[in-house]
Amino acid sequence: QHEFGVRTGGTSRCAVANCDPPMLDPCSVRELQRCGCADLQSMPGRMAVEGFQLSNLDIPAIVPREVECSSLASGALSVATFTMSEQKNTSEAFDRLYLYNVSSTATGFFRLCLKYGSFDDEGFVEVGIVSVRAACSHPKVLVDGACVVSCPPSRVPVAGECIPDLEAKRPLERFGLQSQLVSFRMRHSTALENRLFEKEESDPDRRYFVYRLGYELARVLDAAATRFAVATLTDATVTKGDTIVAEDAALMANVIFKPEVSEALGMAAELHIDEATGRSSPGLLRLFRSLQQDEDSLMWDSPMFAELDKTFVQEPVTVRYCESISGTVRYRSVCPYFHLVASTVGTIMIYFVSTSACFIVVLVFVAQLWRLEFDDRRESDGFGKKLHRVNPYTLSPSAKSEHARSWLEHRWVEDEATVRRRSRKDRSMLSGGSGRLKALLSIGGGPAPPDSPSKVFMALSQN
């Protein structure tokens, strides 16, 4: 940062052609050694781009690592934090392009893009990576112009500088106050030789390894050792058939990242985010991931994490604090239920009572449905009660008429009194209708209306 030039300006290529995992930080001594590259220069020098048919017309550009070179426009320039001299030179074989006085005021990881000037139709292509680290001695980080060992709880280290942790400023996520199970793969020689993952939890060697792992995490992440608990150790060795690949022998450590808790209320009482002074469980995980990807960080100086697999990144699992019947503390995704299982006699009683209750409810429901379809016969002594039990051919004409009418109207046969009342009502209506008919015929000048309904119909037919 703030230097004019680069520290990796050598022209020699790295000895490892396909370095796995790929190099992310050219300023890291560990990564340079792992990929067989030349050491860092003591003084900054010019930046060299290797290729073929390079010329002074080629256009370089430096963009953040999140931006692809292919997405740049033809006239794109470097980010505002980068400056470089307009002077560019090429080697005699046109296989190297030299850039001078390359400098940046911001730290981070960037892409070096290049556009061939002789091919106007071609876009930018990626030719390398650029790492700009803070001017602090290893393994310190930069915080507001001062070099310190660890970042504040609201920041995470990136390229040697503590930048604000945007997730920490937001309201705590849904599971922010719960513990998280984090898995990481490590090639610890002592643990693999003693096969600690096969030993009991009470074994002294295993207990010492768990103790060291917890306190190393506390030292690296700048947190209390009580916030970490090693849940399990498993074998993560890669095998091809029945053959164990020696370079892929590894140990899987599953560690619980706990939130801050109140000592006065016990381990199960978790503080609210406004009362917490350290990092939350997701904050500790983000700090761990940041240090895991940066091989020039404090984590990689620890013998415990010297062989950490940086390519193994797995999503955390949210777990809960559970207590078993025996009193041991376990962290699980879902806590088991205790003291809720009834005895055999109680279970049988519950079964029969619930079955009987369901039967009674169904029976009452069916009875109500049947009651809705029930028809009241309204049987009474006398005419109506006798009528539906005798032969209809032996009845009187009025009874036959009532019997037929009940079938047509879909009802029960009325009693004798009801039939008589209905008959009188019909006669009164008929007599009133005849009088009206006589008045109408007299007004029309026709013949005098007859006295009975039958004569009315005869008179109408004659006219």
C-alpha positions in Angstrom: 0.0 0.0 0.0 1.2 3.5 -1.0 4.3 2.0 -2.6 5.3 2.7 -6.3 5.9 -0.7 -7.8 5.4 -4.4 -6.9 7.4 -6.8 -4.8 7.0 -9.7 -7.2 8.6 -8.2 -10.3 10.7 -11.2 -11.1 10.6 -12.7 -14.5 10.8 -16.4 -13.4 7.7 -18.5 -13.4 6.5 -20.5 -10.5 7.8 -24.1 -10.3 4.3 -25.6 -9.7 2.3 -25.1 -12.9 -1.1 -26.0 -11.5 -0.9 -24.9 -7.9 -3.8 -26.4 -5.9 -5.4 -24.6 -4.3 -4.7 -21.6 -6.6 -2.7 -18.7 -5.3 -4.9 -15.9 -4.0 -2.4 -13.6 -2.3 1.0 -13.1 -4.2 2.2 -11.2 -1.1 1.9 -14.2 1.1 5.2 -15.9 1.8 3.5 -19.2 2.5 1.6 -19.2 -0.8 4.7 -18.3 -2.7 6.6 -21.2 -1.2 3.6 -23.6 -1.7 3.5 -22.8 -5.4 7.3 -22.7 -5.9 7.5 -19.0 -6.8 10.4 -16.6 -6.3 10.7 -14.8 -2.9 9.5 -11.3 -2.4 11.9 -8.5 -3.4 13.2 -6.2 -0.7 12.4 -3.2 -2.8 9.4 -2.5 -5.1 10.1 -2.7 -8.8 8.2 -2.6 -12.1 5.3 -4.9 -12.9 5.9 -7.4 -15.6 3.1 -9.0 -17.7 4.2 -12.1 -19.7 2.6 -13.2 -23.0 3.2 -13.0 -26.7 3.0 -10.3 -29.3 2.7 -7.6 -26.6 3.1 -3.9 -27.5 2.9 -0.5 -26.0 -0.6 -0.1 -27.4 -2.0 -2.8 -25.0 -4.3 -1.3 -22.4 -4.0 -2.6 -18.8 -6.8 -2.4 -16.2 -7.0 -3.3 -12.5 -10.4 -4.1 -11.1 -11.7 -5.7 -7.8 -11.6 -9.5 -7.6 -15.5 -9.6 -7.7 -15.5 -8.1 -11.2 -14.8 -10.2 -14.3 -12.4 -8.8 -16.9 -14.8 -9.9 -19.7 -17.5 -7.5 -18.3 -15.3 -4.4 -18.8 -16.0 -1.9 -21.6 -13.4 -1.2 -24.3 -12.4 2.1 -22.7 -12.4 1.0 -19.1 -9.6 2.1 -16.8 -8.4 0.9 -13.4 -10.2 1.6 -10.2 -9.8 5.0 -8.7 -7.4 3.8 -6.0 -4.8 2.7 -8.5 -2.4 4.9 -10.4 0.4 3.9 -12.9 2.8 5.7 -15.2 1.8 6.1 -18.8 5.2 4.8 -19.7 5.2 1.2 -21.0 8.0 -0.9 -22.4 8.2 -4.3 -24.0 11.1 -6.8 -24.2 12.9 -7.4 -27.4 11.0 -10.6 -28.0 7.7 -8.9 -27.3 6.9 -11.5 -24.6 6.9 -9.1 -21.6 5.1 -5.8 -21.0 6.5 -3.6 -18.2 4.3 -1.3 -16.2 5.9 1.4 -14.0 5.0 3.1 -10.8 1.9 1.0 -10.1 0.5 2.2 -6.7 -2.7 1.9 -4.7 -4.2 3.8 -1.8 -6.6 0.9 -0.8 -5.9 -2.6 0.3 -7.6 -5.7 -1.1 -7.4 -8.3 -3.8 -7.8 -7.3 -7.5 -7.6 -8.7 -11.0 -5.1 -7.5 -13.6 -6.8 -7.3 -17.0 -5.3 -6.5 -20.4 -6.7 -5.6 -23.8 -4.6 -6.1 -26.9 -4.3 -2.8 -28.6 -3.8 -4.3 -32.1 -7.1 -6.2 -31.8 -9.9 -3.6 -31.4 -12.6 -6.2 -31.5 -11.2 -8.2 -28.6 -12.2 -7.4 -25.0 -10.2 -7.5 -21.8 -8.7 -10.8 -20.6 -7.4 -11.7 -17.2 -3.6 -12.0 -17.0 -3.0 -12.0 -13.3 -4.0 -11.1 -9.7 -2.9 -8.1 -7.7 -2.7 -8.1 -3.9 -2.3 -4.8 -1.9 -1.6 -5.4 1.7 -1.3 -2.9 4.6 2.2 -1.7 5.5 2.3 -3.6 8.8 4.7 -6.2 9.9 3.5 -9.8 9.9 1.1 -10.8 11.5 -0.3 -7.4 12.6 -3.2 -5.7 10.9 -4.0 -2.1 10.2 -6.8 -0.3 12.1 -7.3 3.4 11.4 -3.6 3.9 10.7 -2.3 1.8 13.7 -0.9 -1.7 13.5 -2.5 -4.1 16.0 -2.7 -7.8 16.6 -6.4 -8.3 16.3 -9.3 -6.5 14.7 -12.1 -4.9 16.8 -15.4 -6.9 17.1 -17.1 -4.8 14.4 -14.4 -5.5 11.8 -12.8 -8.4 9.9 -9.2 -8.5 8.4 -8.9 -8.5 4.6 -5.4 -8.2 3.0 -3.9 -7.1 6.3 -6.4 -4.3 7.0 -9.5 -4.4 9.3 -12.5 -3.4 7.3 -16.1 -2.9 8.7 -18.1 -6.1 9.1 -21.4 -5.1 7.4 -23.2 -8.1 8.8 -22.3 -7.1 12.4 -24.0 -3.7 11.9 -27.3 -5.2 10.9 -29.9 -6.5 13.3 -29.0 -9.9 14.5 -30.2 -12.7 12.2 -32.7 -15.3 13.1 -30.2 -17.6 14.7 -27.7 -15.0 15.8 -28.0 -15.8 19.5 -27.7 -19.5 19.0 -24.7 -21.7 18.9 -23.3 -22.9 15.5 -21.6 -26.1 14.6 -18.5 -25.4 12.4 -16.6 -28.1 10.6 -13.1 -27.7 9.3 -10.6 -30.2 7.8 -7.0 -30.2 9.1 -3.9 -32.3 8.5 -2.5 -32.5 12.0 0.3 -35.0 12.0 0.2 -35.9 15.7 -3.5 -36.4 15.7 -3.4 -38.6 12.6 -0.5 -40.7 13.9 -2.2 -41.4 17.2 -5.6 -41.7 15.5 -7.3 -39.5 18.1 -10.6 -39.8 16.3 -10.9 -43.4 17.3 -10.2 -42.9 21.0 -12.6 -42.3 23.8 -13.4 -38.8 25.1 -11.7 -39.7 28.4 -8.4 -40.5 26.7 -5.6 -38.1 27.9 -4.1 -37.5 24.4 -7.5 -36.7 23.0 -8.4 -34.4 25.9 -5.2 -32.5 25.5 -5.7 -32.1 21.8 -9.3 -30.8 22.4 -7.9 -28.4 25.1 -5.2 -27.1 22.7 -7.7 -26.7 19.8 -10.1 -24.7 21.9 -7.5 -22.3 23.3 -5.9 -21.8 19.9 -9.2 -20.8 18.5 -9.7 -18.4 21.4 -6.2 -16.9 20.8 -6.6 -16.5 17.1 -10.2 -15.2 17.2 -9.6 -13.0 20.2 -12.4 -14.5 22.3 -12.9 -16.3 25.5 -12.0 -20.0 25.5 -15.4 -20.9 27.0 -17.1 -19.9 23.7 -15.7 -22.9 21.9 -16.4 -26.6 22.5 -15.1 -29.5 20.4 -18.1 -31.7 19.7 -16.6 -34.6 17.7 -13.4 -35.6 15.9 -13.8 -37.8 12.8 -11.6 -39.3 10.1 -11.7 -37.2 6.9 -9.0 -39.2 5.0 -9.7 -39.5 1.3 -9.5 -43.1 0.0 -9.4 -44.5 -3.6 -10.9 -47.9 -3.3 -9.1 -49.6 -0.4 -6.0 -47.5 -0.8 -5.5 -44.5 1.5 -4.0 -41.5 -0.2 -1.2 -40.3 2.0 -1.4 -36.6 1.1 -5.1 -36.6 1.6 -5.0 -37.9 5.2 -6.9 -35.4 7.3 -8.9 -35.0 10.5 -12.4 -33.4 10.7 -13.0 -31.2 13.7 -16.6 -30.2 14.6 -16.5 -27.2 16.9 -19.3 -25.4 18.6 -19.1 -21.6 18.3 -21.1 -20.4 21.3 -22.7 -16.9 21.8 -21.9 -14.7 24.7 -23.7 -15.8 27.9 -24.4 -14.4 31.2 -22.3 -16.0 34.0 -24.9 -15.0 36.6 -27.8 -16.8 34.9 -25.8 -19.8 33.7 -24.8 -21.3 30.4 -28.3 -21.5 29.0 -29.0 -17.8 29.4 -27.9 -15.9 26.3 -27.4 -12.1 26.2 -29.3 -9.8 24.0 -27.2 -8.4 21.1 -27.3 -4.9 22.7 -25.7 -6.2 25.8 -23.0 -8.2 24.1 -19.5 -6.8 24.0 -17.8 -9.4 21.7 -18.7 -11.0 18.4 -21.8 -13.0 17.9 -21.6 -16.6 16.7 -22.0 -15.6 13.0 -19.4 -12.9 13.6 -16.9 -15.4 15.0 -17.5 -17.6 11.9 -17.0 -14.7 9.5 -13.7 -13.9 11.2 -12.6 -17.5 11.1 -13.4 -17.7 7.3 -11.5 -14.5 6.7 -8.4 -15.8 8.5 -8.8 -19.2 6.8 -8.5 -17.7 3.3 -5.6 -15.4 4.2 -2.4 -17.5 4.6 -0.5 -14.5 5.8 -2.8 -14.1 8.9 -2.2 -15.0 12.5 -4.0 -18.3 12.2 -1.5 -19.8 9.9 1.4 -19.2 12.3 -0.2 -21.5 14.8 1.0 -25.1 14.7 -2.5 -26.3 15.2 -3.8 -24.6 12.0 -0.6 -24.8 9.9 -2.1 -27.6 7.8 -5.6 -26.3 7.7 -7.5 -27.1 4.5 -8.5 -23.7 3.2 -10.6 -25.1 0.4 -13.0 -26.9 2.7 -15.7 -24.4 3.5 -19.0 -25.9 4.7 -22.2 -24.1 5.8 -22.6 -24.0 9.6 -25.3 -25.9 11.4 -27.4 -24.1 14.0 -27.5 -26.1 17.2 -29.1 -25.7 20.7 -28.0 -26.2 24.2 -29.6 -29.4 25.5 -29.3 -31.3 28.8 -29.8 -35.0 28.9 -31.3 -37.1 31.7 -27.9 -38.0 33.0 -27.0 -34.3 33.3 -24.4 -34.2 30.5 -24.5 -31.2 28.2 -25.0 -31.8 24.5 -25.6 -29.5 21.5 -28.2 -30.8 19.1 -30.2 -29.5 16.2 -33.4 -30.4 18.1 -33.4 -31.1 21.8 -35.0 -34.5 22.8 -38.1 -34.5 25.0 -37.8 -36.0 28.5 -40.4 -36.9 31.2 -43.2 -36.7 28.7 -43.9 -40.4 28.1 -46.8 -41.8 30.1 -46.9 -45.3 31.8 -48.4 -48.4 30.1 -51.6 -48.2 32.1 -52.0 -44.5 31.4 -51.3 -45.0 27.7 -54.0 -47.8 27.5 -56.5 -45.6 29.3 -55.8 -42.6 27.0 -56.3 -44.9 24.0 -59.7 -46.3 25.1 -61.0 -43.0 26.3 -60.1 -41.2 23.1 -61.5 -44.0 21.0 -64.8 -44.0 22.9 -65.0 -40.2 22.7 -64.5 -40.3 19.0 -67.2 -43.0 18.6 -69.7 -41.0 20.6 -69.1 -37.8 18.7 -69.6 -39.6 15.3 -72.7 -41.3 16.7 -74.2 -38.0 17.8 -73.3 -36.4 14.4 -75.0 -39.2 12.4 -78.1 -39.0 14.7 -78.4 -35.3 14.0 -78.2 -35.9 10.3 -80.9 -38.6 10.5 -83.1 -36.2 12.6 -82.9 -33.6 9.8 -84.5 -36.1 7.3 -87.2 -37.2 9.7 -90.8 -36.6 8.6 -93.6 -36.1 11.2 -96.6 -38.3 10.3 -98.9 -36.3 12.5 -101.2 -39.3 12.8 -104.4 -38.8 14.7 -107.4 -40.8 15.7 -110.2 -40.9 13.2 -110.3 -40.5 9.5 -106.6 -39.8 8.7 -105.3 -42.7 10.8 -107.6 -45.3 9.3 -107.3 -44.1 5.7 -103.7 -45.1 5.1 -104.4 -48.6 6.4 -107.5 -49.6 4.3 -107.9 -50.5 0.7 -108.3 -47.3 -1.3 -110.8 -49.0 -3.6 -113.3 -49.4 -0.7 -113.2 -45.7 0.3 -115.9 -43.1 -0.3 -115.4 -40.7 -3.2 -114.3 -37.9 -0.8 -111.8 -40.2 0.9 -110.5 -41.4 -2.5 -110.1 -37.8 -3.5 -108.1 -37.0 -0.3 -106.0 -40.2 -0.8 -105.1 -39.2 -4.4 -104.4 -35.6 -3.4 -102.0 -36.7 -0.7 -100.0 -38.7 -3.2 -99.9 -35.9 -5.7 -98.8 -33.3 -3.0 -96.4 -35.8 -1.4 -97.8 -35.6 2.1 -99.7 -37.7 4.6 -103.5 -38.1 4.5 -105.3 -35.5 6.4 -107.9 -36.4 9.0 -111.7 -36.0 8.5 -112.0 -32.6 10.2 -109.3 -31.1 8.0 -110.8 -32.5 4.9 -114.2 -31.0 5.7 -112.8 -27.6 6.5 -110.9 -27.7 3.2 -114.1 -28.7 1.3 -116.1 -25.8 2.8 -113.4 -23.4 1.9 -113.3 -24.7 -1.7 -117.1 -24.4 -2.0 -117.0 -20.8 -0.7 -114.4 -19.9 -3.2 -116.3 -21.5 -6.0 -119.5 -19.7 -5.2 -117.7 -16.4 -5.1 -116.2 -17.1 -8.4 -119.6 -17.9 -10.0 -121.0 -14.6 -8.9 -118.1 -12.7 -10.4 -118.5 -14.7 -13.6 -122.3 -13.8 -13.7 -121.4 -10.1 -13.4 -118.9 -10.3 -16.2 -121.4 -12.1 -18.6 -124.2 -9.6 -17.8 -121.9 -6.7 -18.6 -121.0 -8.2 -21.9 -124.6 -8.6 -23.0 -124.6 -12.3 -23.2 -127.2 -14.7 -21.8 -127.9 -14.8 -18.1 -125.4 -16.8 -16.1 -126.4 -20.2 -14.8 -126.7 -21.0 -11.1 -124.2 -23.8 -10.9 -120.6 -24.2 -12.2 -121.6 -27.1 -14.5 -124.2 -24.8 -16.2 -121.5 -22.1 -16.5 -119.4 -24.4 -18.6 -122.4 -25.5 -20.7 -123.3 -21.9 -21.4 -119.8 -21.0 -22.4 -119.7 -24.0 -24.8 -122.9 -23.0 -26.5 -121.7 -19.5 -27.2 
